[in-house]
């Protein structure tokens, strides 16, 4: 059997040659035509490299279970590393067992877990997590996915499939800002508020506190705390417990909202440079949660 791979020109006649050896010896330039004579049995073992488009959905599917999932022959490329970062941000424990084998455990992922925007914008496949989160917890909050701009890559097929399964979806803003009207006295006052530089400095110090708090874990911010970490870093006394219970009953809040309020309260405490969560921090977090319900139901 002979297989010929022909190029656009016939400058050099077909030959049987080892081009690599000729290059090393300073021989002629590469041929435009290669002739391969068969008739020789091939033997040996070839391990195909893992496929990115197969690996990404499998990694996302690890969120479906609380058991450890081991995925083998995973290609160590940028998109896979980005997906691993997104999973870690959700609370998935990630352990590389070898160069291409990874173990993932989503036991600590909480019902209110949300995909981190910064990591999601690096990869289009971050939206693959919508299905597993929806299947496991009944809801999912997804930021717009990123990735290369290579034409129209619509999310409609995903959303249409969710709708066909009975799910509903809505597009929401990421930041809620309540800006009450100022009184005439406040408008006429010569007293200046905080400058942007002061607010930025206070925010950076709060982020530093969180980095120290979660050092050595996959969590990067209060919003990503697991249920166990909430209990550890948001300790409340009986008075705060009563305040939360009253808010839960009056606002008809869910158990998931309870954890969200404590996460926000912990952040408010960090902005106030407070080592512990106080009553005013919890009260403000409850007010913000009430505002969220007014805006989005």
Buried (B, 14 or more C-beta within 10 A) or exposed (E): EEEEEEEEEEEBEBEEBEBEEBEEEEEEEEBBBBBEEEEEEEEEEEEEEBEBEEBBBBBBBBBBBEEEBEBEBBBEEEBBEBBBBBBBBBBBBBEEEEEBBBBBBBEBBBBBBBBBBEBBBBBBBBBBBBBBBBBBBEEBEBBEBBBEEEEEEEBEEBBEEBEEEEBEBEEEEEEEEEEEEEEEEEEEEEEEEEEEEEEEEBEEEBBEBBEEBBEEBBBBBBBBBBBEBBEEBBEBEEEBEEBBEEBBEEBEBEEBBBBBBBBBBBBBBBBEEBEEBBEEBBBBBBEBBBEBEEEEE
